[in-house]
Amino acid sequence: MKDGIGCLALLGGFLTGLLAWGSGAGPALAGGFEGEGRDLSVLWVQLPVLLFGTPALALVVWALLRGRRPALLALGLAVALIAAGWLGSEWMAAAGPAVVYERGA
């Protein structure tokens, strides 16, 4: 049963990372007015970090709590994935386009 929880932790980590990345990738990919401020680094920096780092965190928590009760294991994984999702979405919100528009004369 605990190995099944590990598989669910891995799947939950991938989904959490993908949802956190998707929450802030749109503005960075679309850019501002006429595509100004487009930041494609969200594809080769933020996406791999969130898509592979979040499941790695879930597997580390699973490995640390594997010998414990299943309820404690599930609680630890839930807390870790919620925290990783929140931090990932905050990171993605900060990665939006940094274009400053000046008012014309």
NUDREN-517330 format. One line per 5 residues: number of its first residue (from 1); their letters; for each residue x, y, z of N, C-alpha, C. Coordinates in nm, 3 decimals. Layout:
NUM = a = X,Y,Z,X,Y,Z,X,Y,Z  ...
# end
This chain:
1 = mkdgi = 0.082,-0.120,0.000,0.000,0.000,0.000,0.086,0.126,0.000  0.196,0.122,0.073,0.281,0.240,0.081,0.351,0.267,-0.051  0.377,0.162,-0.129,0.436,0.184,-0.261,0.335,0.249,-0.355  0.208,0.215,-0.339,0.102,0.279,-0.417,0.091,0.427,-0.384  0.114,0.459,-0.258,0.113,0.600,-0.218,0.231,0.672,-0.283
6 = gclal = 0.343,0.605,-0.299,0.458,0.664,-0.366,0.428,0.696,-0.512  0.357,0.605,-0.579,0.318,0.631,-0.719,0.221,0.748,-0.726  0.127,0.753,-0.632,0.034,0.865,-0.629,0.106,0.996,-0.596  0.209,0.988,-0.512,0.288,1.107,-0.481,0.358,1.159,-0.605  0.413,1.068,-0.684,0.480,1.108,-0.807,0.383,1.172,-0.905
11 = lggfl = 0.267,1.109,-0.923,0.165,1.164,-1.012,0.113,1.298,-0.961  0.090,1.307,-0.830,0.045,1.433,-0.771,0.150,1.542,-0.785  0.276,1.506,-0.776,0.383,1.605,-0.794,0.387,1.659,-0.936  0.372,1.569,-1.035,0.369,1.616,-1.173,0.250,1.708,-1.198  0.133,1.669,-1.150,0.014,1.751,-1.171,0.025,1.885,-1.099
16 = tglla = 0.077,1.883,-0.977,0.095,2.008,-0.902,0.193,2.101,-0.973  0.303,2.047,-1.021,0.401,2.128,-1.093,0.344,2.185,-1.222  0.268,2.103,-1.294,0.208,2.149,-1.419,0.104,2.257,-1.394  0.022,2.240,-1.291,-0.079,2.342,-1.259,-0.015,2.471,-1.210  0.091,2.460,-1.130,0.160,2.580,-1.083,0.224,2.654,-1.200
21 = wgsga = 0.282,2.580,-1.294,0.342,2.644,-1.411,0.234,2.707,-1.498  0.126,2.638,-1.519,0.018,2.690,-1.603,-0.051,2.811,-1.545  -0.044,2.828,-1.413,-0.111,2.942,-1.351,-0.047,3.075,-1.389  0.081,3.075,-1.424,0.146,3.202,-1.455,0.219,3.205,-1.587  0.211,3.098,-1.664,0.287,3.093,-1.789,0.220,3.173,-1.900
26 = gpala = 0.090,3.188,-1.895,0.017,3.256,-2.003,0.064,3.399,-2.030  0.068,3.485,-1.928,0.113,3.622,-1.954,0.258,3.630,-2.001  0.343,3.542,-1.951,0.484,3.546,-1.993,0.500,3.497,-2.136  0.418,3.402,-2.178,0.427,3.352,-2.316,0.362,3.447,-2.415  0.252,3.510,-2.375,0.182,3.600,-2.466,0.248,3.737,-2.474
31 = ggfeg = 0.310,3.780,-2.366,0.372,3.912,-2.365,0.268,4.020,-2.343  0.310,4.142,-2.359,0.221,4.255,-2.343,0.161,4.297,-2.475  0.152,4.424,-2.497,0.097,4.479,-2.620,0.184,4.438,-2.738  0.125,4.375,-2.837,0.192,4.327,-2.958,0.310,4.235,-2.927  0.297,4.157,-2.822,0.400,4.059,-2.789,0.523,4.116,-2.721
36 = egrdl = 0.521,4.244,-2.687,0.637,4.302,-2.619,0.646,4.245,-2.478  0.762,4.215,-2.436,0.782,4.161,-2.302,0.760,4.011,-2.296  0.757,3.945,-2.409,0.741,3.799,-2.410,0.865,3.737,-2.348  0.842,3.644,-2.258,0.953,3.580,-2.188,0.941,3.430,-2.208  1.018,3.377,-2.302,1.012,3.235,-2.331,1.097,3.150,-2.236
41 = svlwv = 1.160,3.215,-2.140,1.238,3.138,-2.043,1.147,3.055,-1.953  1.017,3.085,-1.952,0.925,3.002,-1.874,0.919,2.861,-1.931  0.958,2.844,-2.058,0.957,2.711,-2.119,1.081,2.631,-2.084  1.196,2.695,-2.075,1.318,2.618,-2.052,1.377,2.637,-1.912  1.317,2.720,-1.829,1.365,2.732,-1.691,1.255,2.689,-1.593
46 = qlpvl = 1.145,2.762,-1.592,1.040,2.735,-1.493,0.969,2.602,-1.516  0.941,2.566,-1.642,0.870,2.441,-1.667,0.948,2.319,-1.621  1.076,2.303,-1.656,1.148,2.185,-1.605,1.164,2.184,-1.454  1.186,2.302,-1.395,1.203,2.306,-1.250,1.074,2.262,-1.180  0.961,2.314,-1.225,0.836,2.277,-1.160,0.790,2.137,-1.199
51 = lfgtp = 0.813,2.098,-1.323,0.764,1.968,-1.368,0.846,1.853,-1.313  0.973,1.875,-1.282,1.056,1.768,-1.227,1.091,1.790,-1.080  1.092,1.915,-1.034,1.126,1.943,-0.895,1.015,1.909,-0.798  0.892,1.934,-0.838,0.779,1.904,-0.749,0.763,1.753,-0.727  0.770,1.669,-0.831,0.767,1.524,-0.804,0.887,1.476,-0.724
56 = alalv = 1.003,1.538,-0.745,1.121,1.500,-0.667,1.099,1.532,-0.519  1.039,1.646,-0.491,1.007,1.682,-0.352,0.909,1.581,-0.293  0.807,1.544,-0.372,0.709,1.446,-0.323,0.775,1.312,-0.294  0.868,1.270,-0.379,0.936,1.142,-0.356,1.030,1.148,-0.236  1.091,1.262,-0.211,1.176,1.278,-0.092,1.091,1.268,0.035
61 = vwall = 0.977,1.337,0.034,0.888,1.330,0.150,0.837,1.187,0.168  0.803,1.121,0.058,0.756,0.982,0.066,0.865,0.892,0.123  0.990,0.911,0.078,1.099,0.828,0.127,1.126,0.852,0.275  1.112,0.976,0.319,1.136,1.007,0.460,1.026,0.952,0.551  0.902,0.951,0.503,0.789,0.910,0.586,0.738,0.771,0.552
66 = rgrrp = 0.810,0.697,0.474,0.762,0.567,0.425,0.739,0.467,0.539  0.818,0.468,0.641,0.804,0.374,0.752,0.698,0.415,0.853  0.637,0.528,0.835,0.537,0.577,0.930,0.398,0.525,0.895  0.301,0.570,0.970,0.162,0.533,0.944,0.118,0.591,0.810  0.028,0.522,0.740,-0.019,0.574,0.611,-0.088,0.710,0.622
71 = allal = -0.157,0.735,0.732,-0.224,0.865,0.749,-0.120,0.977,0.762  -0.013,0.952,0.836,0.092,1.053,0.850,0.164,1.073,0.717  0.185,0.966,0.643,0.248,0.975,0.512,0.163,1.058,0.416  0.033,1.031,0.414,-0.057,1.107,0.327,-0.063,1.254,0.368  -0.064,1.280,0.498,-0.067,1.419,0.546,0.061,1.492,0.509
76 = glava = 0.175,1.428,0.525,0.302,1.490,0.489,0.310,1.520,0.341  0.262,1.426,0.259,0.263,1.449,0.114,0.168,1.561,0.076  0.052,1.565,0.138,-0.043,1.672,0.107,0.014,1.809,0.142  0.076,1.818,0.259,0.135,1.947,0.300,0.249,1.986,0.206  0.332,1.890,0.169,0.444,1.921,0.079,0.396,1.964,-0.058
81 = liaag = 0.294,1.897,-0.113,0.245,1.933,-0.246,0.170,2.065,-0.245  0.095,2.091,-0.140,0.025,2.221,-0.131,0.127,2.334,-0.121  0.229,2.316,-0.038,0.333,2.419,-0.025,0.409,2.438,-0.155  0.442,2.328,-0.223,0.514,2.339,-0.351,0.427,2.406,-0.457  0.299,2.374,-0.460,0.209,2.439,-0.556,0.194,2.588,-0.530
86 = wlgse = 0.183,2.624,-0.403,0.170,2.765,-0.369,0.298,2.842,-0.403  0.412,2.787,-0.364,0.539,2.855,-0.395,0.565,2.861,-0.545  0.530,2.755,-0.617,0.546,2.755,-0.763,0.459,2.857,-0.831  0.334,2.871,-0.785,0.247,2.970,-0.847,0.290,3.112,-0.812  0.344,3.132,-0.693,0.398,3.264,-0.658,0.520,3.297,-0.744
91 = wmaaa = 0.604,3.198,-0.768,0.722,3.217,-0.852,0.680,3.250,-0.995  0.578,3.182,-1.044,0.531,3.208,-1.180,0.463,3.344,-1.191  0.396,3.388,-1.086,0.335,3.521,-1.088,0.442,3.629,-1.096  0.555,3.606,-1.034,0.664,3.703,-1.039,0.738,3.699,-1.173  0.715,3.595,-1.252,0.786,3.580,-1.381,0.708,3.641,-1.496
96 = gpavv = 0.607,3.722,-1.467,0.528,3.783,-1.574,0.607,3.885,-1.651  0.548,3.939,-1.758,0.621,4.037,-1.840,0.652,4.163,-1.760  0.773,4.208,-1.772,0.819,4.327,-1.700,0.831,4.445,-1.796  0.727,4.469,-1.873,0.729,4.579,-1.969,0.664,4.700,-1.906  0.734,4.811,-1.908,0.682,4.934,-1.855,0.645,5.024,-1.972
101 = yerga = 0.520,5.062,-1.978,0.473,5.147,-2.089,0.477,5.292,-2.045  0.537,5.374,-2.129,0.543,5.516,-2.101,0.431,5.586,-2.177  0.376,5.685,-2.117,0.270,5.760,-2.183,0.331,5.855,-2.284  0.270,5.858,-2.398,0.320,5.947,-2.504,0.290,6.093,-2.474  0.359,6.181,-2.542,0.343,6.324,-2.518,0.225,6.379,-2.593
# end
